[in-house]
């Protein structure tokens, strides 16, 4: 059992010495932070549409809107 422990210790230390230090990627600060705020219309149930250009249209259910 002691020979097995010595073998594992020797194998582990030889692989650690062969490793090279890899450069670490630095996180880039976010240049653009998007915040979507949806305000429900007062008194009526509302709905919303996410447009392809990034807009969010919020409207009462009785008066739907389109992205065009």
C-alpha positions as CSV (number, residue, x, y, z in Angstrom):
1,X,0.0,0.0,0.0
2,X,2.9,2.4,0.8
3,X,4.4,1.6,-2.6
4,X,1.1,2.6,-4.3
5,X,1.0,5.9,-2.4
6,X,4.5,6.7,-3.4
7,X,3.8,5.8,-7.1
8,X,0.7,8.1,-7.1
9,X,2.6,10.9,-5.4
10,X,5.5,10.6,-7.9
11,X,3.1,10.5,-10.9
12,X,1.2,13.5,-9.7
13,X,4.2,15.6,-9.1
14,X,5.8,14.8,-12.5
15,X,2.6,16.0,-14.3
16,X,2.5,19.2,-12.2
17,X,6.0,20.1,-13.2
18,X,5.3,19.6,-16.9
19,X,2.5,22.1,-16.9
20,X,3.0,25.5,-18.4
21,X,1.2,28.6,-17.2
22,X,-1.6,29.6,-19.6
23,X,-2.6,33.2,-20.0
24,X,-5.9,33.9,-18.4
25,X,-8.6,35.7,-20.3
26,X,-9.5,39.0,-18.8
27,X,-13.3,39.8,-18.7
28,X,-14.1,42.8,-20.8
29,X,-16.4,45.4,-19.3
30,X,-19.7,45.5,-21.0
31,X,-20.0,48.4,-23.4
32,X,-23.8,48.2,-23.8
33,X,-26.2,47.3,-21.1
34,X,-29.8,46.8,-22.2
35,X,-32.6,47.4,-19.7
36,X,-36.1,46.6,-20.6
37,X,-38.8,48.3,-18.5
38,X,-42.4,47.2,-19.1
39,X,-45.1,49.3,-17.6
40,X,-48.6,47.8,-17.6
41,X,-51.3,50.1,-18.9
42,X,-53.6,51.4,-16.2
43,X,-57.0,49.8,-15.9
44,X,-56.7,47.4,-18.9
45,X,-54.9,44.1,-19.4
46,X,-51.8,44.7,-21.5
47,X,-49.6,42.8,-23.9
48,X,-46.2,43.3,-25.5
49,X,-44.2,42.4,-28.7
50,X,-40.4,42.1,-29.0
51,X,-39.5,43.5,-32.4
52,X,-36.5,42.2,-34.5
53,X,-34.8,45.6,-34.1
54,X,-34.8,45.4,-30.3
55,X,-37.8,47.5,-29.6
56,X,-40.4,46.4,-27.1
57,X,-43.9,47.6,-27.8
58,X,-46.3,47.6,-24.9
59,X,-50.0,48.1,-25.6
60,X,-53.5,47.4,-24.2
61,X,-55.0,44.0,-25.4
62,X,-57.9,45.9,-27.1
63,X,-55.5,47.9,-29.3
64,X,-52.7,45.6,-30.6
65,X,-49.6,47.1,-32.3
66,X,-47.2,45.6,-34.8
67,X,-43.5,46.2,-35.2
68,X,-43.8,47.7,-38.7
